[in-house]
Amino acid sequence: MWQDNSYSSSSTQNSYYPQQNQATPLQFYSPGVADPNLYPGARPSLDGNMSGAQGNMAQGDASFGGNIQPAGGWWTAFGTGGFEGEPPLLEELGINFSHIRAKTLTVLNPISQVDEHIMDDADLAGPIIFVFCFGIFLLFSGKPNFGYIYGVGLFGSISIYTLLNLMAEKAIDAYRVTSVLGYCLLPMVGVGGISVAMTLDGLFGYVLSLVSIIWCTYSASGIFVAVLRMSDQRLLVAYPVGLLYGCFALMSVFSGK
């Protein structure tokens, strides 16, 4: 009876699950029939596939990456060469010593004709150096006025920027205004250096401060007039600029105690 039940159950299952053809062999993946264009450089063996992949990676690096090895030591990043395909570090930081030198010579020689494109490449590297030197000289002379220097410089730059945009037909941004005012502070830096060696609270100091104010004002107004093409309004530009540099001269002459 047990055998009959098992036979009947098996026959019932066979009616619901048709038998598969056992004569058909199983199909396995054959590496020999793979499409060679699917993976360039592929081979039937594992070693061949690895070598082909490494070859493709090497070719990809050569075509896209290029040579990333430095031409010299770490100091090449500060030169004109640097790394291949990368600008020098000083250029990325916006520091160009040739431009700083050209603008400094323009301030030191205000009588020369000012190029109207001199501020096309405005930077703050030179002004930051001059302001820092001015503050250090005042500190050595017993006048720690860093806060006053920053405050007067910020307020003066905003004021000059507003006035120039109201007066001129050609607009100028605050970055270039700050750059011009900072570069033209150079004669005042010399006054600060002289104050370290001697006291300027006298006739000599007053005359020297007046000369430096005129020098700074003449240089800054000349650059603004050349860049904005407002030669007929130079006196109007020079007046507020002279007041700004007069504040810096007062810091150099008087100790404030």
C-alpha positions in Angstrom: 0.0 0.0 0.0 2.8 2.3 0.9 4.4 1.7 -2.5 1.1 2.4 -4.2 0.7 5.8 -2.5 4.2 6.9 -3.3 3.7 5.8 -6.9 0.5 7.7 -7.2 2.0 10.9 -5.7 5.0 10.7 -8.0 2.7 10.3 -11.0 0.6 13.3 -9.8 3.7 15.5 -9.5 4.9 14.4 -13.0 1.6 15.5 -14.4 2.1 19.0 -13.0 5.8 19.3 -13.7 6.7 18.1 -17.1 9.9 16.3 -17.5 12.8 18.0 -19.1 14.8 16.5 -21.9 17.8 15.0 -20.1 19.6 14.5 -23.3 20.2 18.2 -23.8 23.7 19.1 -22.4 24.2 22.1 -20.1 25.6 25.3 -21.8 28.6 26.8 -20.2 30.4 30.1 -20.9 33.3 29.6 -23.4 36.0 32.3 -23.3 37.0 31.4 -26.8 33.8 32.8 -28.4 33.7 36.1 -26.5 33.6 39.3 -28.5 37.2 40.6 -28.5 35.9 44.2 -29.1 34.0 44.2 -25.9 37.1 44.5 -23.7 40.1 45.7 -25.8 43.1 43.6 -25.1 41.2 40.7 -23.5 42.6 37.2 -23.8 41.2 33.8 -22.9 43.5 33.4 -19.9 43.4 35.3 -16.7 47.0 36.5 -17.1 46.1 37.8 -20.5 43.1 39.7 -19.2 45.1 41.3 -16.4 47.9 42.3 -18.8 45.4 43.7 -21.3 43.6 45.7 -18.6 46.9 47.1 -17.3 47.9 48.0 -20.9 44.7 49.9 -21.4 45.1 51.7 -18.1 48.6 52.7 -19.0 47.5 54.0 -22.4 44.6 56.0 -20.7 47.0 57.6 -18.3 49.3 58.5 -21.0 46.6 60.1 -23.1 44.7 61.9 -20.3 47.0 62.5 -17.4 50.3 63.3 -19.1 53.5 63.5 -17.3 52.8 64.6 -13.8 56.4 64.3 -12.5 58.0 67.6 -11.5 60.7 68.9 -13.7 62.9 69.6 -10.6 62.5 69.9 -6.9 59.8 71.5 -4.8 61.3 75.0 -5.5 60.2 74.8 -9.2 56.6 75.6 -8.1 57.8 79.1 -7.2 59.6 79.7 -10.5 58.4 80.3 -14.0 58.3 76.6 -14.9 56.6 74.8 -12.0 54.8 71.6 -12.7 53.9 70.6 -16.2 50.5 72.0 -17.1 50.2 74.0 -13.8 50.9 77.7 -13.4 53.4 78.8 -10.8 52.2 79.1 -7.2 52.9 82.9 -7.0 50.8 83.4 -10.2 47.9 81.4 -8.6 48.1 83.6 -5.5 48.0 86.8 -7.7 51.6 87.8 -6.9 53.5 89.1 -9.8 56.8 90.8 -8.8 57.3 92.5 -12.2 53.9 94.2 -12.0 54.6 95.2 -8.4 57.9 96.7 -9.5 56.2 98.6 -12.4 53.5 100.1 -10.2 56.1 101.0 -7.5 58.3 102.8 -10.0 55.2 104.7 -11.2 54.5 105.9 -7.7 58.1 106.9 -7.1 58.2 108.9 -10.3 54.9 110.7 -10.4 56.1 113.1 -13.1 56.2 110.4 -15.7 53.2 109.7 -17.9 50.9 107.1 -16.4 49.7 104.2 -18.5 45.9 104.0 -18.5 46.1 100.2 -18.5 48.4 100.0 -15.4 45.5 98.9 -13.2 44.2 96.2 -15.5 46.0 93.7 -13.4 45.1 95.1 -9.9 46.5 93.3 -7.0 46.7 93.7 -3.2 50.1 92.0 -2.6 52.1 95.3 -2.9 49.6 97.4 -0.8 49.5 94.7 1.9 53.3 94.8 2.1 53.4 98.6 2.2 50.7 98.9 4.9 52.5 96.2 7.0 55.8 98.0 6.7 54.1 101.3 7.6 52.6 99.7 10.8 55.9 98.1 11.7 57.8 101.4 11.4 55.3 103.2 13.6 55.5 100.4 16.1 59.3 100.7 16.3 58.9 104.4 16.8 56.6 103.9 19.8 53.3 104.4 17.9 51.3 101.2 17.8 48.6 102.3 15.5 47.6 99.2 13.6 44.0 99.6 14.5 43.9 103.2 13.3 45.7 102.2 10.1 43.2 99.5 9.2 40.2 101.7 10.2 41.3 104.8 8.3 42.4 102.7 5.3 39.0 100.9 5.1 36.9 104.0 5.6 39.0 106.0 3.1 38.9 103.3 0.5 35.1 103.0 0.7 34.8 106.8 0.6 37.1 107.3 -2.4 35.4 104.4 -4.2 32.0 106.0 -3.8 33.2 109.4 -4.9 34.9 108.1 -8.0 31.9 106.2 -9.2 29.7 109.2 -8.7 32.1 111.6 -10.5 33.4 109.4 -13.4 31.5 108.1 -16.4 33.6 104.9 -16.4 33.0 102.7 -13.3 35.8 101.3 -11.2 35.6 98.6 -8.6 36.6 98.8 -4.9 39.5 96.3 -5.5 41.3 98.6 -7.9 40.7 101.7 -5.7 42.2 99.9 -2.7 45.1 98.8 -4.8 45.9 102.3 -6.1 45.6 103.9 -2.6 47.8 101.1 -1.1 50.6 101.5 -3.7 50.6 105.3 -3.4 51.1 105.0 0.4 54.8 104.2 -0.4 56.1 107.8 0.3 54.3 107.7 3.7 56.1 104.4 4.5 59.4 106.3 4.0 58.2 108.9 6.5 57.4 106.1 9.0 60.9 104.7 8.5 62.4 108.1 9.2 60.3 108.4 12.4 62.1 105.3 13.8 65.4 107.2 13.7 64.3 110.6 14.8 61.3 112.5 16.2 59.1 114.2 13.6 57.2 116.4 16.0 59.0 119.5 14.8 59.5 121.8 11.8 61.4 119.1 9.8 58.7 116.5 10.5 56.0 118.9 9.5 57.7 119.8 6.2 58.5 116.1 5.5 54.9 115.1 6.2 53.6 117.8 3.9 55.9 116.7 1.1 54.8 113.1 1.5 51.1 114.0 1.5 51.6 116.0 -1.8 53.6 113.1 -3.3 51.0 110.4 -2.4 48.1 112.6 -3.5 49.7 113.5 -6.8 50.6 109.9 -7.6 47.1 108.5 -6.7 45.2 111.2 -8.4 47.3 110.8 -11.6 46.6 107.1 -11.7 42.8 107.6 -11.1 42.6 110.3 -13.7 44.5 108.1 -16.3 42.4 105.0 -15.6 39.0 106.8 -15.5 39.9 109.4 -18.2 38.8 112.4 -16.1 41.8 114.8 -16.5 39.5 117.8 -16.1 38.6 116.7 -12.6 42.0 116.0 -11.2 41.8 118.6 -8.4 38.4 117.3 -7.4 39.9 113.8 -7.2 43.0 115.0 -5.4 41.2 116.8 -2.6 39.6 113.7 -0.8 42.7 111.6 -1.5 44.9 114.2 0.1 42.7 114.2 3.2 43.1 110.4 3.5 46.9 110.6 3.3 46.9 113.5 5.8 45.4 111.1 8.3 48.3 108.7 7.8 50.8 111.6 8.1 49.3 112.6 11.5 49.9 109.0 12.7 53.5 109.3 11.7 54.2 112.7 13.3 52.3 112.5 16.6 52.4 109.8 19.1 48.9 110.2 20.4 49.9 110.0 24.1 
